[in-house]
C-alpha cells in the first residue's frame, strides 16, 4: 500500500516523540513517511521526510492558519493524500487545522454536508464507543447530525466490526420530546432512518456505561462531553494517587495502585491512537496533542486498517442511501 | 421563621426517606412541614402534613403534569410558598415539574427572562463550584445566559460567601471566538458586563479542577455536563471497587478502599442537598431523585440559610442593574 504520512511537527512533544512513534510503526511493518521541517532530517534518519517549511501552532485559529500557511506540515500532509502519493494522514497537531486542511485539500465525500470528528472512547472491559461529532462543527443542522449518525454507524462497522451498531442521540432525557430543538428535530429524522439501528436518546451518564455503540451530538456538545470526561478521569486519578501515596496509606498504597493501574491504562487515550475525521475524501487521523509514541504507532496502524478496509468507500455508500 | 415545606412524595425512596430526613432537620432546629398524601399521616407522626392527593411521577412530562395535577404535592408546596405560609420548598421529585410549578405558582422575579437551575458541584478539598443552567431551559438566548451569569454570581456570594466569584462561560476553547453561535454572542455580553467578574470561556475539563466558581451554560449543555460527570464518577468508582475487592487484591483491598472512601464521600451529591432554582419569587430546592435522609436534611438547612440571607432580594438586585 501507499505510505501513511505523519505530521512530524504536530503535538506537544514534536518532533522527537512523533519520530519515535513512526519508527515503531515502520518496525511493525507499516509503510510510513514524515512531513515536516527539513532541519529535522538528521533526526529522521532513514525515514522519508517530505519538506514543509511552516508549522501551525496548537492555539492558532484553524481556518486562517490553513489559508496562510500553505507550506505547513498539516497542509502538505493533506496534499500528499489528495495527490495520491499517500494513503492516509496522521497528525497530533491543531485539531481544527487538520480538519480544515483535510476538508479544503481532500474535499468532501460526495453527498456529505459537513465532516465530523469521530472519537473512540476507551472503556475498560467493554466494546469501544464512538462519539461524533467531537468538535468539527459547533453549530449543526438536523440533517448534518443524521449524516453523522450514518457515518458513525459505518465507521463502527468498519473499525470495530460491529454488525448493527446501536446509535444513540445525546440528549437530556430518554423520551423523544426531551432535548433542545436541534435534538428534537434530529430525533425525528433518525427514528425514520431505516439504514441505521437507532435506539433513541441517550444521556451523559451513558457515555461510558450505556448500552450504545455510537453517540451522536453536535460538535459543541460532543467536545464538551469529551473534555468533561477527560477532566473527570484526570481529576479522580489525581485524587486517588494522592490518597494512596499518602503516609497514612503507606502499608497498602503501592500494591493497591498496582491493582488500579490496568483501569488507568485502558482509559488512556494513547491506546486508541486518535480520532478519525469522517466525511472527507481520504483517511485522516487526529491524535491527541499529548500523544506519546504508542499513540502515533496506533494511529498509523488504524490508518493502515482503514485504508485496507476501504473506509471512504463505506462512508460514501452510507450517506448515499 | 416560616417553615420550609418538603414534598413527602418526591424521590425514588419517598415517603419514608423523606420523612426521615425531615425528622433530622426538625431535630436540628429547622422548622419543617410536609406536603403529601393524607394516607401517610401516621408515618409523619407529629410533623405537620399538608394534604395533597396527587403525585407527579419522575417520568411525567413536567408542563402537562403541573397543569393536570393541581392537587399534587409539588404544586401544593409551591402554593404554600406563594401564599406566604412557607418560606421555601424542597422536593426530590420530578425536576422539570418542580421548576414548572415554582415558575407558574411563585412567578418570576421582576426582570428575569427565564429561571435556571443552579447545581453545586461537590469537589474534594476545593471551594464548591456552581453550574447553571443545569436543565431548566434547553434552548437559550444570549441575554438569558447573561442573567444566568448574574444570578449565579449572586447565588455564589450569598451561598458560599465568595466576594467576587469568577464567572466562566462553558465553551470548546478559551479564545472568545471559540464556541457555537450562542456562546460567541453570550461571550460579548458577559465581557461588557461590569456587574460580574467574567474570566472568559472555560472548558469541560475545568468543571472539577478549573479556577472558576460559576460555570454558565444553556440548560442542555449544563445537563449533559452534569450527567457526564456523574456517570464518569460512578463508572470509575465501580471499576475501583471491583479491582480492590477482587481476590488478587485481598491483602490490601479493604484498607485501600478505606483510604479512598473520603474522596467518594465528598463527591456524593447528598452532601450538598440539592440544586437551587434561581429566578422565581421564592426559595425552591430540587434534590436528587436518589436523595437519602442526609440530602433532605442538608436541603432544609440550605433552604433556611437562603431565606435568612435573603437570596431572592439579592437575585432581584443582581438582574436589575
HADDOCK unambig.tbl for C-alpha pairs under 7 A between the chains (distance, minus, plus):
assign (segid A and resid 138 and name CA) (segid B and resid 179 and name CA) 6.21 0.50 0.50
assign (segid A and resid 138 and name CA) (segid B and resid 180 and name CA) 4.87 0.50 0.50
assign (segid A and resid 139 and name CA) (segid B and resid 180 and name CA) 5.36 0.50 0.50
assign (segid A and resid 139 and name CA) (segid B and resid 181 and name CA) 6.86 0.50 0.50
assign (segid A and resid 172 and name CA) (segid B and resid 220 and name CA) 6.55 0.50 0.50
assign (segid A and resid 172 and name CA) (segid B and resid 223 and name CA) 6.32 0.50 0.50
assign (segid A and resid 172 and name CA) (segid B and resid 224 and name CA) 6.36 0.50 0.50
assign (segid A and resid 179 and name CA) (segid B and resid 138 and name CA) 6.21 0.50 0.50
assign (segid A and resid 179 and name CA) (segid B and resid 220 and name CA) 6.68 0.50 0.50
assign (segid A and resid 180 and name CA) (segid B and resid 138 and name CA) 4.87 0.50 0.50
assign (segid A and resid 180 and name CA) (segid B and resid 139 and name CA) 5.38 0.50 0.50
assign (segid A and resid 180 and name CA) (segid B and resid 220 and name CA) 6.43 0.50 0.50
assign (segid A and resid 181 and name CA) (segid B and resid 139 and name CA) 6.86 0.50 0.50
assign (segid A and resid 203 and name CA) (segid B and resid 224 and name CA) 6.84 0.50 0.50
assign (segid A and resid 203 and name CA) (segid B and resid 227 and name CA) 6.80 0.50 0.50
assign (segid A and resid 204 and name CA) (segid B and resid 224 and name CA) 5.11 0.50 0.50
assign (segid A and resid 204 and name CA) (segid B and resid 225 and name CA) 6.89 0.50 0.50
assign (segid A and resid 204 and name CA) (segid B and resid 227 and name CA) 4.51 0.50 0.50
assign (segid A and resid 204 and name CA) (segid B and resid 228 and name CA) 4.01 0.50 0.50
assign (segid A and resid 204 and name CA) (segid B and resid 231 and name CA) 6.77 0.50 0.50
assign (segid A and resid 205 and name CA) (segid B and resid 227 and name CA) 4.91 0.50 0.50
assign (segid A and resid 205 and name CA) (segid B and resid 228 and name CA) 4.91 0.50 0.50
assign (segid A and resid 205 and name CA) (segid B and resid 230 and name CA) 6.50 0.50 0.50
assign (segid A and resid 205 and name CA) (segid B and resid 231 and name CA) 3.97 0.50 0.50
assign (segid A and resid 206 and name CA) (segid B and resid 231 and name CA) 6.87 0.50 0.50
assign (segid A and resid 207 and name CA) (segid B and resid 228 and name CA) 6.81 0.50 0.50
assign (segid A and resid 208 and name CA) (segid B and resid 232 and name CA) 6.74 0.50 0.50
assign (segid A and resid 209 and name CA) (segid B and resid 235 and name CA) 6.81 0.50 0.50
assign (segid A and resid 220 and name CA) (segid B and resid 172 and name CA) 6.55 0.50 0.50
assign (segid A and resid 220 and name CA) (segid B and resid 179 and name CA) 6.68 0.50 0.50
assign (segid A and resid 220 and name CA) (segid B and resid 180 and name CA) 6.43 0.50 0.50
assign (segid A and resid 221 and name CA) (segid B and resid 221 and name CA) 6.45 0.50 0.50
assign (segid A and resid 223 and name CA) (segid B and resid 172 and name CA) 6.33 0.50 0.50
assign (segid A and resid 224 and name CA) (segid B and resid 172 and name CA) 6.37 0.50 0.50
assign (segid A and resid 224 and name CA) (segid B and resid 203 and name CA) 6.84 0.50 0.50
assign (segid A and resid 224 and name CA) (segid B and resid 204 and name CA) 5.11 0.50 0.50
assign (segid A and resid 225 and name CA) (segid B and resid 204 and name CA) 6.90 0.50 0.50
assign (segid A and resid 225 and name CA) (segid B and resid 225 and name CA) 6.46 0.50 0.50
assign (segid A and resid 225 and name CA) (segid B and resid 228 and name CA) 6.60 0.50 0.50
assign (segid A and resid 227 and name CA) (segid B and resid 203 and name CA) 6.80 0.50 0.50
assign (segid A and resid 227 and name CA) (segid B and resid 204 and name CA) 4.52 0.50 0.50
assign (segid A and resid 227 and name CA) (segid B and resid 205 and name CA) 4.92 0.50 0.50
assign (segid A and resid 228 and name CA) (segid B and resid 204 and name CA) 4.02 0.50 0.50
assign (segid A and resid 228 and name CA) (segid B and resid 205 and name CA) 4.92 0.50 0.50
assign (segid A and resid 228 and name CA) (segid B and resid 207 and name CA) 6.80 0.50 0.50
assign (segid A and resid 228 and name CA) (segid B and resid 225 and name CA) 6.59 0.50 0.50
assign (segid A and resid 228 and name CA) (segid B and resid 228 and name CA) 6.93 0.50 0.50
assign (segid A and resid 228 and name CA) (segid B and resid 229 and name CA) 6.61 0.50 0.50
assign (segid A and resid 229 and name CA) (segid B and resid 228 and name CA) 6.61 0.50 0.50
assign (segid A and resid 229 and name CA) (segid B and resid 229 and name CA) 6.73 0.50 0.50
assign (segid A and resid 229 and name CA) (segid B and resid 232 and name CA) 6.53 0.50 0.50
assign (segid A and resid 230 and name CA) (segid B and resid 205 and name CA) 6.49 0.50 0.50
assign (segid A and resid 231 and name CA) (segid B and resid 204 and name CA) 6.77 0.50 0.50
assign (segid A and resid 231 and name CA) (segid B and resid 205 and name CA) 3.98 0.50 0.50
assign (segid A and resid 231 and name CA) (segid B and resid 206 and name CA) 6.86 0.50 0.50
assign (segid A and resid 232 and name CA) (segid B and resid 208 and name CA) 6.74 0.50 0.50
assign (segid A and resid 232 and name CA) (segid B and resid 229 and name CA) 6.53 0.50 0.50
assign (segid A and resid 232 and name CA) (segid B and resid 232 and name CA) 6.89 0.50 0.50
assign (segid A and resid 235 and name CA) (segid B and resid 209 and name CA) 6.82 0.50 0.50
assign (segid A and resid 240 and name CA) (segid B and resid 260 and name CA) 6.66 0.50 0.50
assign (segid A and resid 243 and name CA) (segid B and resid 259 and name CA) 6.29 0.50 0.50
assign (segid A and resid 243 and name CA) (segid B and resid 260 and name CA) 6.43 0.50 0.50
assign (segid A and resid 244 and name CA) (segid B and resid 259 and name CA) 6.90 0.50 0.50
assign (segid A and resid 249 and name CA) (segid B and resid 259 and name CA) 6.70 0.50 0.50
assign (segid A and resid 252 and name CA) (segid B and resid 252 and name CA) 5.38 0.50 0.50
assign (segid A and resid 252 and name CA) (segid B and resid 256 and name CA) 6.27 0.50 0.50
assign (segid A and resid 253 and name CA) (segid B and resid 256 and name CA) 6.62 0.50 0.50
assign (segid A and resid 256 and name CA) (segid B and resid 252 and name CA) 6.27 0.50 0.50
assign (segid A and resid 256 and name CA) (segid B and resid 253 and name CA) 6.61 0.50 0.50
assign (segid A and resid 256 and name CA) (segid B and resid 256 and name CA) 6.30 0.50 0.50
assign (segid A and resid 259 and name CA) (segid B and resid 243 and name CA) 6.30 0.50 0.50
assign (segid A and resid 259 and name CA) (segid B and resid 244 and name CA) 6.90 0.50 0.50
assign (segid A and resid 259 and name CA) (segid B and resid 249 and name CA) 6.71 0.50 0.50
assign (segid A and resid 260 and name CA) (segid B and resid 240 and name CA) 6.66 0.50 0.50
assign (segid A and resid 260 and name CA) (segid B and resid 243 and name CA) 6.44 0.50 0.50
